[in-house]
Amino acid sequence: MGTKKKTSAKSKSAKESVLRSKAKISKDMTLGELAAKHPETSEVMFRYGLHCAGCHMAAHETIEQGALAHGIDAKTIEKMMKELNSAVANK
């Protein structure tokens, strides 16, 4: 006789947490990849002056390269990365 395993709310929450951590955005992700996989991050990018979604370089340039090319310093890039990841986590 088979038993059916119940999934608890705690277990679901843990699984959702793992899925979110796998979706983490990193500085070496291309701008095109970011726009395609996480369109909800566009507002954050715009706030930092990165209107890269339509740029021809988006497919080749990383988030960090694009930010540096637009004069954004390393400390501000770190802050932006946290905001990008928060935007994905709150999706």
N, C-alpha and C positions, 0 to 999 in steps of 0.2 A: 504494500500500500504506500503510495507516494505522499510526501508531505509538501505543502506549498509554503515557500518561505515568504514571510511578509517583510516589506521594506519599511523601515521606520522613518519618521520625519528627520531624525538625526542622521540616519544613513543617507537620505536624499540630500540633505544639506552638505554633508561631507563630499558627496559626489559632485555637487554643483561647485563647491570650492575647488576641487581638483580640476574640473573643466575650465574654470576661470583662470587658474594658475597656468594651465597649458596655453591659454590664449594670450599670455603676457606679451606685451609689445616691447620690443627692444630697439636700441638705437641703430642696429645694423639691418633692420627691416627696411625695405625700399618704400619710398613714399607711395608708389603705385600699389604695392601690396597692402599698405596701411589703408589706403582709400578703398580698395576693393573688398578687403576682409572686414574692415571696421569703419563704415561710413559715418557712424555716430561720433567719430573723433574729429570730424571736419571742423566743428565749432571751436574746439581747442586749438587746432592748427591755425585757423583764421585769427584767433585772438593773439597769437604770436607772430602774425604777419606772414604766415606760410600758406599761400594760396596755391599749393602744389598739385592739387588733384588733377588739374587740367594741363599742367606743365609737361612739355615733351621730355624733360629730364626725370620725371617722376618714376619711370620704369627702371631707371638705372641708378638713381641717387638714393642713398640711405637717409633716414630721418636726420641723423647727426650731420651728414654732409650738407643736406639742404639747410638745416638750421645754421650751421657755421657759415655757409655761403651768404646767408641773409644777415650776418653779423650778430648772431645770438651766441652769448658766451656759455661756457661749459656748465656753470652753476644754474643758469636759466634753462639750459637743455635738460638738466636733471629734474628741475621743477616741472617742466613741460611733460617729461616722460611719466612722472607720477600722475599728472592730470590725464594723460592719454590712457593710462592703465585704469584709472578710476572711471573714466567714461565707459570703458569696455566692461568693467566689473559691475557697473550700475545699469547695464543694458537690460 
